[in-house]
Amino acid sequence: MKPGERLKGLRHRLGITTREVEEYSRQIGDAEHNEDYTVSNAWLSAVENGESTPSIYKLYSLSVIYGIKFTDLLLHYGVDLERISKHRAELPLAHTRLTELAVYDNERRIVFPMRLDPGFKLTLTNLLPRMVESWGEVPIALIQHLNISNSLYGYIGLADRTMYPILRPGSFVRIDDKYTTVQEISWRTDYDRPIYFIEIRNGYICSWCELQGKQLLLIPHPQSGYKVRQYAFPNEAEILGRVTAVAMTIVDPVSSVSDDSPKLPTPS
């Protein structure tokens, strides 16, 4: 069934006319002080006949009037918001950056790589003590403990090998923003050493850190081939938080990045 026919069916089930839809939508437009929310009688007829496509404002009004989720109306037109994370993960972006996880509907599934708590007793998870290489569909209910709305997430750029092989390029990391300075703690292995997500003037870096006076040293993994970088703290570099979880593939995605890819930011 075509999108317009579905909208017409929704209206018929409610037993309302196109003129009534126009009247209701005008109330929404007045409340929002925006005439774009108004769905005229003639325009709605054109949409139902497949002659026009609704704007986000008019689709919003129809969502309110018909009592259907806005996301479901978008699906009628082939726009699946839950695929945003999938497309983000597949884009060959070179630079490390902050990112967001968006959950639009708790009853649906999302596609996103993630680190699951071992308490879920998933076989593949338990086989890997620190990292889970899972890029498939995950029930949203299963990841509520990640506190998505109140957490920072970062993406390790495909040209960024600062923490390789612990953090492969293309990884997603969760950031605890309570830790905005270097922690004075002891560690036994590289995996125990705190990793921080740092913002500098021209980008982001994810690395180990040492604070020497007012100088922040960004320390790469020895196998990365990178040199230690130094910034005045906090004027030239700000610690956004400590990395507490990671999701990454076990296949190195860097091979998809050409030699012409943008290089990592360097100290000025």
C-alpha positions, 0 to 999 in steps of 0.5 A, spaced: 500 500 500 502 506 498 503 512 503 498 516 501 493 510 501 495 508 508 494 516 511 487 515 507 486 509 511 488 512 518 483 518 517 477 513 515 478 509 521 478 515 525 471 517 521 474 525 520 474 529 514 479 532 510 476 539 512 476 537 520 484 535 519 485 542 516 481 545 522 485 541 527 492 542 524 490 549 524 490 549 532 497 546 532 500 551 527 497 556 532 500 553 538 507 552 535 506 559 531 508 556 525 503 556 519 507 550 516 504 545 521 497 547 518 494 541 513 490 544 508 484 540 505 486 541 498 493 539 500 491 533 504 487 530 498 493 531 494 497 527 499 492 521 499 492 521 492 500 520 491 501 527 488 505 530 494 509 528 500 508 531 507 513 536 510 516 534 517 511 539 520 505 537 516 507 529 518 507 532 525 500 534 525 498 528 522 501 524 527 498 528 533 491 528 529 491 520 527 494 518 534 500 514 531 507 515 532 511 520 528 516 514 527 511 510 524 509 515 519 516 516 517 516 509 516 510 509 511 515 513 506 521 509 507 525 513 512 527 509 518 530 513 523 533 507 527 538 506 521 541 512 522 546 509 527 548 503 522 549 508 517 554 512 521 557 506 523 559 505 516 561 511 514 569 511 513 570 518 517 577 519 518 577 523 524 576 522 532 569 525 534 564 525 539 557 522 537 550 520 539 546 514 540 539 515 539 533 511 541 527 513 537 522 507 539 523 502 545 519 497 542 524 496 536 531 494 535 537 498 533 543 496 529 549 499 533 556 495 535 556 495 543 559 492 549 554 488 553 555 486 560 557 479 562 551 478 566 547 477 560 551 471 559 551 471 552 556 466 549 560 470 545 560 476 550 563 471 555 568 469 551 571 476 550 573 478 557 574 486 555 571 487 548 565 484 544 565 485 537 558 485 535 555 489 530 548 486 529 541 488 531 540 489 539 534 489 542 533 496 545 531 493 552 537 490 553 541 496 552 537 501 557 543 500 562 547 504 558 544 510 560 544 513 553 541 519 554 546 521 559 552 518 557 557 521 552 560 517 546 566 517 542 568 515 535 575 513 533 576 516 526 579 511 521 585 515 521 587 515 528 591 509 531 593 512 537 591 507 541 591 501 536 591 495 538 587 496 544 582 501 540 582 500 533 580 505 528 572 505 527 571 503 534 565 507 538 567 508 546 563 510 552 565 516 556 564 517 563 564 525 564 565 525 571 573 524 570 575 530 567 582 530 570 588 525 570 587 519 575 592 517 580 591 510 580 596 504 579 595 499 573 597 492 572 596 491 564 595 496 558 588 494 559 587 497 566 590 503 565 585 509 564 584 511 557 581 518 556 577 522 551 581 529 550 578 535 546 584 539 543 583 546 538 582 542 532 579 535 534 579 530 539 584 524 541 583 518 545 589 516 549 593 515 555 594 521 559 600 524 564 599 530 567 606 534 568 605 540 572 601 544 567 603 540 561 598 534 559 602 528 555 597 524 551 601 517 550 599 513 545 600 505 545 607 503 544 605 499 537 601 505 534 607 508 532 605 515 534 609 520 538 607 523 545 604 529 544 604 535 549 599 540 550 598 546 555 592 544 560 587 546 560 588 551 555 590 547 549 587 540 551 580 539 555 579 532 558 572 530 556 572 524 560 574 517 561 573 511 556 569 506 560 566 501 554 568 500 547 565 497 541 569 495 535 570 490 529 575 485 529 577 486 522 581 493 521 577 498 517 583 502 516 584 498 509 578 502 507 581 509 508 586 511 502 593 515 503 589 521 501 585 521 508 585 527 512 591 526 517 590 526 525 590 533 528 597 535 530 600 540 536 600 547 533 
